Amino acid sequence: MSKDEFLALALRNPVNAAVIDELHSLALPDAWLVAGCLVQTVWNVLTGRAIDHGISDYDAFYFDPNTSWEAEDTVIRTLHRRLGHLGAKIEIRNQARVHLWYPGKHGLHYPALMCATDGIDRFLTQNTQIGVRRSDNGYEVYAPHGFDDIEQLIVRPNRALNFSAANYAAKATRWKSLWPELTVIAAE
């Protein structure tokens, strides 16, 4: 699967397209729609399911050096107000802030990130290490592992910092129940 083929399939989901357009409209710094909502849309097209089957939320990242909770909360409220009509759960997070709350929530050290794609690089699975954003000339796609696993419905662990085999197993089990065609590579 090429980048253009992936993008065409991911954009069939009108929520994906709307979030990407809104992130561009808001001109948030280093903003991306990321992870499962993109990959799962493609799986749904490839397996003939409803476009939003199994998609629990739509994750968006941006990177703003202003790490105050108030600034992030303003972005969250603005995005929800502008996209609330979609009826989708949209979660947006400033990746410059993750290191401030992650240890308290998960009990693990999390180094400060330098850009939004650093956060994408830390996802539990390689196939969800993906992001899409609008640019003035179309779209940019960040996909450090390419598109083969997505097209072939393969779930593979990403052994990045703080990898949790238990969390990976839980995620893979949920996905396998929704998309039985998946091949899940064991965390070992």
Secondary structure as UniProt FT lines:
FT   HELIX           3..10
FT   TURN            11..12
FT   HELIX           14..26
FT   TURN            29..30
FT   STRAND          32..34
FT   HELIX           36..47
FT   TURN            51..54
FT   STRAND          58..62
FT   HELIX           69..83
FT   HELIX           84..86
FT   STRAND          90..94
FT   TURN            95..96
FT   HELIX           98..106
FT   HELIX           116..120
FT   TURN            121..122
FT   HELIX           126..128
FT   STRAND          131..135
FT   TURN            136..137
FT   STRAND          138..142
FT   TURN            144..145
FT   HELIX           148..151
FT   TURN            152..153
FT   STRAND          154..155
FT   TURN            161..162
FT   HELIX           165..178
FT   TURN            180..181
FT   STRAND          183..184
//
